[in-house]
C-alpha cells in the first residue's frame, strides 16, 4: 500500500468514526490509542490470553511473559497501540525501531500483533496505524515483521497491506515438539506526504 492510500484510508476511518460519534451511524466505535506505562498489567494480561488461545501462532510463551513482562513505555523509537471498544480490548500491536546497529536504524519492526476479536477488521486498522506511525518516525524507510506460515489470516492481511516475503525460517520455534515455519516480510514506507 502506498503512503497516500494509507492516509486516505485512515482519513476515511476517522470520518466514519466521527459519524459514529455524532450519531449519524449507530455502530460501536473502535478506538485506537497508544498505551501508557499504566497499561502494562492489562497489556501483559491480554498477551497471556492470546498465547493461551493461540500458542502455535506466537513465538512468545506464557513463561516468557511471566518471567519478563513487556513494557508499554513509548518513545520516539517505540509505540504500542491498543484497539478497543469502550473498555473492551480488541487488539494490540507494537512498532519498534531496530536499535543497536547504526546501519539498521532505517528499519522498524511490527511486533506482538494480536487480535482476539477476529473478523471485524481490527488487525487491518491496527496495522494501518502502525504503518502511519512508522512513516512518522524520523529516518524509518522500511517495516519488517515475522508471521507463522500457518496463520493464513495474518499472512493475507500483511500481504494486502503491501508486505512481501523476503525469507522463510523452517523450525523457527517449537510448540509441543512441532516446529513452525516463520515468514519474514517487509514493506517500504517513507515520510508522510
N, C-alpha and C positions, 0 to 999 in steps of 0.2 A: 504494500500500500504506500502510496506517495504521501509525503507530509501534508500536502494541501488537501488530499482526500481525507486524511485522518482529522484534520482541522474541521473540514466541512461536516464530517460525521459527528464529531464532538459537539460542534455548534448545534446540529440537529438534535442530539441527545439533550443538550441543555435547553433548547427551545421546547421540547416535549416535556422536560422536567418542569419548566416554568408554567406550561399549560396545565400540567397536573396540579401544581401548587395553587394556581388561580381557580381551580375547579372546572376548567374547560374540559379536561379529560379526567374521568374518575377512575384512576388506577393507582395502585400502590406506587410510592416514589422510592426508587433506588438511589441512594446517595453514595458517592464515592468521596472518601476523605483520607488524609494522611493520618496514620496512627501516631500517637504521642507516647512518651515514656510511661504514662499511667495506664496504658492499654496492654502492657506486656503480659500480665497474668491472663487476661481474656484471650489475647493473641495466641499464647502458647497452649491454652486450653483448646482453642479452635484447631490448631495444628495437631494436637494429640488426637482429637476426634477424627480428623482426616486421615491420619496414619493408621488409626484403628480400623477405619472403614475401608481404606484402600492401601494396605501395606505393600502390595505388589506394584503400585504405580509411583511410589515415592522413595527416594534414596535415603531419606532420613527415617529414623526409627523412634519408637516410644522412648527407648533408653537414651537416645541422642538428646531428645528434647528435655527429658527429666534431668539428665546429667548436666546439660549446658543449654538452658533456655535461650531463645533468640531475643535479641533486643529490638525494640521498636523506635529507638532513638534515631531520628532522621538528621541528615546534614546535607551539605551541598553534593556529596557523593553517594548518598543512600536515602531511599524512601521506601516505606511500607504502606500500602494502601488497603483500605477496607471498603467493601461494597456492603451496604446494609440497608435494610428496610425498617425504619424506626430503630428499635433496639436489637432486631434480629440480624445476626451476621450471616451474609450470603456467600462471601468470598474474600480472599486476601491475595496479595501478590507484592513482591518486593523488587526493587531495581537497585543494583549496586555497581558503582564504577569499579573496574578492575584496578586495584592499587598494588603497590609493591614493585612494579616494573614500569619505569617511565615510558618505555616504548609501547605499553599496552593501555595507557590511560584514555585512549580514544574508544575503548570498549566498555560497555556496561552490560551486566548480566541480569536477566529476568530470573528471579528465584522464588521458590516456595509459593508458586501459583496453586491455589487450592480453592475449589468451588464446591460447597456441599449442597447447593441448591441448583442442580443441573437443569438444562433445557430452557432457561429463561434469558439467555444472552449475557449473563453476569460475567463470565470469563472474557467475552469479547469487550465489554465495557471496561473491565479492569485492564486488559491488555492494551486497549487503545490509550487509556490514560497513562499507563506505564510508558508507552511509546512517545507520547507527548512530553512526559517528564524527561525521558532520555534526550529528546530533541532540545530541551531547555537546559540540559547540563552542559556547561561550557566545555567544548572540545570533544564531546562524545559524538562519534560518527557511526557507530555500529552497536547493535544489540545482539547478544548471544543468549541462548538458553539450551537446556537439555530436557529431553522428554523421553519417557519409556515408549518404545515402539508399539507395544500392545495397547497403549492408551490412545486408541484411534480418534476419539473425540478431540482430545487435546492436540494431537498431530494435525488434524483437519483445521482446527481453529488457528494454529500458528501459521500453517501454510496460507490460509485465507487472508492473513494479515501481512503477508509479504515475507515470511521467514522461509528460508531454503536450507535444506540439509547440507552440511559440509563434512560430517563424519558420522560413523557408527562405532560404538564400542559394545562388542559382544561380551556378555558376562560382566557388565558394568557394576552390578551389585547383586546380592543374593538374598532371597527371601525363602525361608523353609527349604533351603538347599537347591532352589532353582535359580538359575541366572537370568537376568533381564538384559535385553539389548536397549541401549540408550542412544538416541539420536542427538547430535549437536546441530543446532540450527542457528541461523544468523539472518539479520536484516539490516540494511543500511538506513541510517537516519541522518538528518542534518539539522542545522539551526532552523528555528521557526521562521517562516517567510513573513 
